Amino acid sequence: MPSAIAGKMGSKPLMTTPHSRVHQGVRWIVALGCIVLSIVFCLGPGFILVRDLHDPSLRNGDISPAAWRLSKTLAPRYASWARNRVAHENDPRSVSGTEWPLFGSVFYLQALEALQDDWLRDNSHSAVAPAVYSKDAIAAAAALIVDPGQAEWVRQYWVGSDYLHHADLFYRYLLISGMASYTHLTSDGKCLAQLRDQADSLSAEIDNSPRGFLDDYPNQCYPPDIISALGAIQRADSVLHTDHSAILQRALRAFTKPFVDPHGLPPFNVMALTGLQQEPSRGSGDSFDLIATPRLWPGQNSSWYKLYVDQFWQRRHGLVGFREFASDTPSREEFADVDSGPVIWGYGVAASAFGVGTTRTQGDLNRAAPLTAEMLVASWPLPNGTLLTPRLLSDAIDAPYVGEAGILFCLTRPVPPGTTPATSVMTPFVWLALAAYFGLGLILFLPLIVLIRERRSNVIN
């Protein structure tokens, strides 16, 4: 009899109290929240990456769907931010709050140039031209670059009104590059007079300098910026229909013996008057300036790129990439500054990110493909088009899109015609990253699975 009564009692559903219902409701909310997190931050990005990594563009050097997608999602955001930036200027004493907004806008406009040129050859990637769907962003980025209010930081370094015609190489380079890209994209002639003035005056000042060096800031001279400035002048010639080629060729004098570093590469930092080396070549500088050298000095470029690969390329810990410091300086394995970003196991974040653009420009797809794959998985692409990692590493207030603009710039660097496709794309790091995306995504489903199993168990009982 007691056992029969116990059996009947066991078949009844358990009593629920208000407290237990609240507890159960919270568990369901947490479980559903985990599902949302899984889809948005893990499984969604994982499937996006699988599609991008499988695309043949990684092997053959075409501009990837990832770049086209980023350009479309970035356009309205960049337009809104750039307009707001001009209207509300920020602290001119901050490096990231002054250089990065202009630097990012230059990256953005150069990337759109490459996309527009590619679209004119093959419009299968987009029904609308990049110059059309990014029209507002192009105008806003160009307005930011030429806005005198954005130059307060260089006015503080170069006291007086002559900051546009005396040294100040970095800022003037940004002006030239931005105005040249804007003119190329829009055929709008409103910048032509200022562009011509800057291209003529900066090239003449470099040419007339004692040894071909010019300061970015007082007593701060960075040869990689000079090379990039010369590349910008060369690009300006194509829209101005001018010819500074003789000056550009003479400018090579600053980057040959006795002014190269012990590895035969342009140093990172020198004294402008004497050319005396302050710091040898670094990956963040070399990866950036070797994007410009194939057009500037084709003969010298091939020698430099070989030296750069020999001294800075490494395969280590399942990764490939460029070091920030040469391989014969192993003491500099861990480091960080505003130019290099974090340096981990010798790998430079900036050196390897710009290295995507470098290897593409150099036609070295066997390095470009795996390096691009690593950059894609490390960028953490969200379903709404945001690249989470570069967004987090950018200046959230003054330059929130500089990271994404820089990635777009690197992904769109043109590959020389006839380049041999890559033989391999994946590295152990890429496989591990994909496993992390999907593994964590599935783990986040566990709270829901547990609740469902409990519910089924209660119904059966």
Buried (B, 14 or more C-beta within 10 A) or exposed (E): EEEEEEEEEEEEEEEEEEEEEEEBEEBEEEBEEBBEBBBBBBBBBBBBBEEBBEBEBBBBBBBBBBBBBBBBBBBEBBBEBBBEBBEEBBEBEBEBBBBBBBBBBBBBBBBBBBBBBBBEEEEEBBEEBBBEBBBBBBBBBBBBBBBEEBBBBBBEBBEEEEBBBEBBBBBBBBBBBBBBBBBBBBEEEEBBEBBBBBBBBBBEBBBEBEBBBBBBBEEBBBBBBBBBBBBBBBBBBEBBEBEBEEBBEEBBEBBEEEBBBEBBBBBBBBBBEEBEBEEBBBBBBBBBBBBBBBBBBEEBBEEBBEBBBEBBBBEEEEBBBBBBBBEEEEEBBEBEEEBBBBBBEBBBBBBBBBBBBBBBBBBBBBBBBBBBBBBBBBBBBBEEBBBBBBBEBBBEEBBBBBBBBBBBBBBBBBBEEEBEEBEEBBBEBBEBBBEEBBEBBEEBBEBBEEBEEEEEEEEEE
